[in-house]
Amino acid sequence: MNIIVKLKVDSSTVLTHVALVRLLLTLTSTALHHSTKFIKTEIDIFTEMIMSSHSLQSLVETLLQRVITWGTDAVPATPTFYAEGHQPSLLNLYNMFGSKAPRDNTDAVEQAHGLFVYHSCSCFDVLGRLCVNLLCVLVAHQKGNGKNPALDVIRQLQDTPSVQRGQLLKAVAARLVACPTLCMLLYTLLYDNRDFLPHIVAQEKAALVGVTQQLLELHYRVCTETDTGGRGASKAVATADGAAAVRDPLDEGALQRMVKESLQFSYAFINFMTSTLLLILSQNLEVSIILCDTDVVPQIKKDRPLGKMKAGAFALHVFCFSIARALGDHNEILTSVLAPCMSNIAASLHDVDAKTSQRILSLLTSMLKKIIRIDATLQPVVAAPSIGDGGLPLSEMASASASVTDVGDAVAQKALGDMYVRQLQMLVETIEGMLRGDDRHNESLAYELIYNRAVIIDAFADRALGPVAAQAAPILSNLATVIRNHEAIIATLPQDGQTPEGIMKLIRHAKNAESEEMQEVRVKQSHSGIAYTYEESAQSYDFFGPYVWGTQLHNAQRPGAPLWCRTPRELLLFPK
């Protein structure tokens, strides 16, 4: 530890630092041997030795300096690790989230979906990533289970000549997409250090918007570059006799599959972490206002170009996409984090663009169509006859038995329908909030509501409602009132004037002239400001443990340190 702190990093010492930091990561990887539950007899003895060291504060500050240097300065290209032998091939995974081709196209081979397999990697880049990983492992160690001296350093972090908070946030933003482990460090800065976010809001607004945009783009990329549910799980490569084939770590096809598998495994972890960070940011009203007043140019792929838009509108765009995927995966837990983020930011968005309005209504209509389909499958089951003891003729026994089977399936369908209804409630409240207020100019959202009248109003009015649709219909009553009020205004236009531009112009004019009484009719009243806040679980290491394990598995020289032990009694270094 003292060598890491005191030895200057240059081209002659960088390999020494890489070896030392990786050694410390390996020492802490005994955490892989046990669960997230805190048990006094199962301690990570080497990690505890690091935590009790007098040099811990200097080590944490040095690692923070390395993060800033790695994120804000140009990384020297030499010395270089090459993809030859045992370890360098794994270094290619460091760039699995990189979206841009290297300057020298001979140094990388493009695989699929913008992924590149790198033949070499700068030693300074390796050191930067390892320092991030070690720092995150230390600050997340047994978080919530007891005292953590490394986390205390982050809690008390202030601006010093060597560590400036604004520079630290800029470094995190610069490397976040390529190194998602930084999410753990960003979490401790935003949540555990109570002075960090107020300082950034007051002094570093550009850095705040930058890191939020990177979180959104990372969240979006993981959603789009992994397959839904378990369908994307990679199948083992087998030989003709059925035996598993051994992958050549130097084969570019094998590396591409490793990258894809790592992305697939990372989907849930990274999405939960990024959505939690976005919720922490969105619960601050000043942050939401800054995001909704600042223009950004999203760099996401796999969709039509979004162009210049408000950062808040970009956030809604990403949330809608991610919620749709989470619902498709039946992942209500993730949806329950994303929907509050969307509601908090939407409360401050006063000028939503047409593309974001279309994305919001696309999510709404897809949820309504799913509710209607589920409701249609449940209605025959509800009406099916019950089987008594000898109460049915033999001719009806077969159909009744089938109905009983359907009733068993209907339990799962009803639960799925209830999930959609719960999320529909939050989405509709968000849309209503975006329509409320004299200072809002969200006529494109009102136009999209009118355009989708068939799904919002007619689909529920033209059919008998089952148990799921009957819950959804009252939720839509306020939106139905908005649509009908606007339709009455549009009816005054001549036929040749009912173009999208003409309709939105009329909606804007009518909104400016409407009375407060009309405003109350359009949407129900609700509290202004932030509706949802984040609170950390008392057993938060249950949340952070998998991130720590993943970091140690990818970066420790010998993950799990199998020749070492977890308790002092088993250590041969300390004989009885």
Secondary structure, 3 states (H helix, E strand, C coil): CHHHHHCCCCCCCHHHHHHHHHHHHHHHHHHHHCCCCCCCCCCCHHHHHHHCCCCHHHHHHHHHHHHHHHHHCCCCCCCEEECCCCCHHHHHHHHCCCCCCCCCHHHEEECCCCCEEECEEEHHHHHHHHHHHHHHHHHHCCCCCCCCHHHHHHHCCCCCCCCCHHHHHHHHHHHCCCCCCHHHHHHHHHHHCCCHHHHHHHHCHHHHHHHHHHHHHHHHHHHHCCCCCCCCCCCCCECCCCCECCCCCCCHHHHHHHHHHHHHHHHHHHHHHHHHHHHHHHCCHHHHHHHHHCEECCCCCCCCCCCCEEHHHHHHHHHHHHHHHHHHCCCHHHHHHHHHHHHHHHCCCCCCCHHHHHHHHHHHHHHHHHHHHHHHHHHHHHHCCCCCCCCCCHHHHHHHHHHHHHHHHHHHHHHHHHHHHHHHHHHHHHHHHHHCCCCCCCHHHHHHHHHCHHHHHHHHHCCCCCHHHHHHHHHCHHHHHHHHHHHHHHCCCCHHHCCHHHHHHHHHHHHHHCCHHHHHHHCCCCCCCCCCCCCCCCCCHHHHHHHHHHHHHHHCCCCCCCCCCCCHHHCCCCCC
